[in-house]
Amino acid sequence: MSVKIAILDLYAGHPNQGMRGIQDILLRFREANQLKLDYQIFDVRAKNEIPNTEFDIYISSGGPGSPLESIGSEWENNYFTLIHQLEDINRNPDRLDKKYVFFICHSFQLICRQYQLGKITKRKSTSFGIFPINRTSAGKSEKFFQGLGDPFYAVDSRDWQVIEPDEEQFLAMGAKILALEKERPHVSLERCLMAIRFNTYFFGTQFHPEADPVGMKKHLLDEEKKNQIIQAHGADKYADMLQFLEDPRKLEKTQYQIIPAFLNQALLALQEAYL
């Protein structure tokens, strides 16, 4: 059995650790499961590259900038045309080859905006670092989070957020909020949505489940990022982040669990379809 995966690169040519993290997970998954797994990268924002619907799994990356400024752009129109085509396949009872999509960070904000699940706003300050993520009641039974703590730890890197969930729209779609931003009792701001199961086949996280301690350390040692963190959170917080990476197991648990669990679900469904 062969598995074809499309990686939708939304970084618009900006340097990042996300694409490396995604590929590392796929290569590790391929080896662990002895699969004929092939992936192809599509530069969606910079080159308007969009895959067809012949892939089994789609992983849509994070990326820089506002999730609002691309409204009406050619690349975004083509991106959502693909998403709608995948939705049509998944709704078709005669199609056994269902399409699985994982949305990360910027992609998560885009799909939440498209589904009108909440309000997209800019944060008062950049969130960058390793933070606790709190599971909701639905998140406590989410199989992709099995084995993770509550809270669990993940990399957060964003200037934008999804807040004020539209409960009627969630109910109409059958979507579920699985995780929220860490509690901040001293701050009178609404906690943003951090993970959503949109349906059986579509799943997304605001945080970066592909991030690993190696990539995070490179980020933290970058002078611009270092100054950004110290300015926003203080030198003590920056020191805490570096200290956290001395014990990488908490971050590795997130990286080794969420996307691999998503891949496992898709793989089992594909095996059933091909039998």
Order of alpha helices (4+ residues) and beta strands (2+ residues): beta-alpha-beta-alpha-beta-alpha-beta-alpha-beta-alpha-beta-alpha-beta-beta-beta-alpha-alpha-alpha-alpha
